[in-house]
C-alpha cells in the first residue's frame, strides 16, 4: 500500500512539473521590439508621440480597439480577446491604447502579455469594457471608475458575452452615460506569471446569469505572428516574451529611437520622423574602420592663349606638310600638264649636252691643228 502511495505521489510531482514546463515554453521565445516594429509596419504606421515616444496607428478604417474585428473567449487566463486581425496578437495583448483627436486610436508598446488590457464594468443587464490607456495602474485607478471617458466604453447584454458575433449586439455609445451610472467596476485583479491584469467577470457569475456552462479554453502559443485561432479547446496566439536586455529603450524626451535586433544585426534609427535602416551581417574587422577619402589630384592650371599665341599656332598649321593621304592621291593621279612639262624638259637637257660635246670636240681639234701649223699664228 505504501509503495502504491509513493508511486501516486511521484506521478503527481511529475505531472505538476510537466504543466510548469509547458507553461514556460509557451512564452519562452525571447524577441526584441523590432518584432513589433517589423510585424505591424505593413498594417499601419509608426510615428513619434511627444509623451510616449514611438506609437503605432492602424490603417483599418473605423477601427476601435477591443470592439471591431474580434470577440471574447474564456481561457485559463480569464476573458481573452480573440482578434480577427492578422496583427491582433500584439496590440491587444501587449501595451496600451489611447485616443487623441490628432492621432485617433494609437497603440503604445509595452512588454508584458495579458489576455486583454481593459477595464470592466457590470450592471443587471450589461457587461462593459474599455481599453486601458498608458499610466493607469491596475486595481488602484480603476477602483474609482471615472478615470476613463464614457465614450471609450463598449457595452453588450450579458447573454452575448461569449458570442463570436458580439459586435452585432453592442449598445449605441450615446447611451453610455446612462448605463455607466447604473454599473459597478469589476476589479477582479488577476496575477499570472508576475503580471497583474483585470480578468473580467467571474466565470461562475456569468454561468449563473446566463443559465449556461462556459467552456474554459487553454491558451497555446503559435510559432509565428498571425491571426489568433480557436481550435477545439485551445486559443492559439503568438505571445513572445520581450527580453528586457534586448528591448528597445524609447526616449520620451527626444525624437531618437533605436531598434536593435541581435539575431540579424539590424538597426533602425529614427530621428525627427525620418527612418533609415541599415543591415549588416558578420563582417571582418577591417570593414568596421571608416573609409578615408583620398584627396583629389591637383590638375595643372591651364593658361589662357593670348592673341600672339593664336597667330603663331595659325602659322604653324599653314606650314605643316600635306597629309599622307593627299600626297598619295597626287602620286596616284598626276595631271597631264605635269607629264608634258617633264617630257619637254628632258628633251631640252639632251640637246644642251649634245651642243656641249660638239663644242668640246671642236676645241680639241683646233688646238691640235695649232700645234701642227705654228706659222699661221704671230709670235708674242
KAKA-V153126 format. One line per field, one symbol per residue. ss: DSSP state (H for helix, E for strand, L for the rest). psi: psi as a letter, one per 20 degrees, with the letter a starting at -180 (. if undefined). burial: I if it has 16 or more other C-alpha atoms within 10 Angstrom, else O. A space follows every 50 residues. Layout:
ss: ???
psi: ???
burial: ???
This chain:
ss: LHHHHHHHHHHHHHHHHHHHHHHHHHLLLEELHHHHHHHHHLLEEEEEEL LLEEEEEELLLLLLLLLLLEEEEEELLEEEEEELLLLHHHHLLLLEEEEE LLLEEEEELLLLLLLLLEEEEELLLEEEEEELLLLLLLLLHHHLLLLLLH HHLEEEEHHHLLLLLHHHHELLHHHHHHHHHLLEEELLEEEELLEEEELL LLHHHHHHHHLLLLLLEEEEELLLLLLLEEELLEEEELLLEELLLLLLLE LLLLLLEEEEELLLLEEEEEELLEEEEEELLLLLHHHHLLLLLLLLLLLL LLLLLLHHHHHHHHHHHHHLLLLHHHHHHHHHLLLHHHHHHHHHHHHHHH HHHHHHHHHHHHHHHHHHHHHHLHHHLLLL
psi: ghgggggggghggghghgggghhhhhkjpprrhhggghhihijaqprpph gicpqppqipqjqpqkgqlrrqqpaiiaoppoqiqhjihfiiiqaqqrpq hhhbpqpoqrjppqhqnrqqqqaihqqqqqqprpipqphfhhhhijipqh iiqpqqqgijhjpikhhijqppiiihhgghhjrqpolmppppkkpproia qqghgghggilqpppoqppqpqiqqaqpppodjqooqomqppphiirpoo oijrjpppopohhjlppopopljpppppppaprrhhhiqpppppqqppqq ppqpprhghghghhghhhipqqrhhhghhhhhmqqhghggghghhhgggh gghggggghhghghhhhhhhhhmihipqr.
burial: OOOOOOOOOOOOOOOOOOOOOOOOOIIOOOIIIIIIIOIIIOOOOIIIIO OOIIIIIIOOOOOIIIIOIIIIIIIOIIIIIIIIOOIIIIIIIIIIIIOO OOOOIIIIIIIIIIIIIIIIIIIOOIIIIIIIIOOOOIIOOIOOIOOIOI OIIIIIIIIIIIOOOIIOOIIOOOOIOOIIOOIIIIIIOIOOOOOIIIII IOIOOIOOOOOOOOOIIIIIIIOOIIIIIIOOOIIIIIIIIIOOOIIIOI OOOOIIIIIIIOOOOIIIIIOOOOOOOOOOOOOOOOOOOOOOOOOOOOOO OOOOOOOOOOOOOOOOOOOOOOOOOOOOOOOOOOOOOOOOOOOOOOOOOO OOOOOOOOOOOOOOOOOOOOOOOOOOOOOO
